[in-house]
């Protein structure tokens, strides 16, 4: 299994394919495996990199608090170590917020962003409640329960469920709690106008909870394209993989 020392932490990552690089960022407790279908479906066209955030999956637990800026700096160092000058950043759910932070912090390293069911802030009570439940379960060490729930909802078939569950239950409880906590307080909405790179926003037609966030991003980002996948809910990377992969291919090919 490929590991690399990134800023003093032993990080697990995958690196498949050649050409333009796309780096994928996962939400709390889930891992790089959540992008299994993107690794398989997009690697014939691009260089696909996915990694386990500190304290998640196969990556070493972190002595530093998990914050978006820390994840961004780890991505930067991973790019340097893999000799990647520029890349597209693709994030799912709170991973999409990390992508926005990367575009704001290191625009010189980014070709653009792909945000799947993401947000620039958490402002409504329902989403705050959901993230708070994750934080609470992590705080009491109930990672297995979170892993079971997330793997069950994300998987489109039994084999993927067991794979996701096996990886997710390895999460370090403290690091997962920190990731949830930072997600609750993060807000970059006022800075969205500073992001000049093209951003593809992908939203599920049935994902009512995240619809206002998709519309907010579309209104504030200067150079964006919002695509709604009809019949899809929030779990696009695993449940709508073919459509997602096609949208990513088309987006990048248009910009070449």
Order of alpha helices (4+ residues) and beta strands (2+ residues): beta-beta-beta-alpha-beta-alpha-beta-alpha-beta-alpha-alpha-alpha-alpha-beta-alpha-beta-alpha-alpha
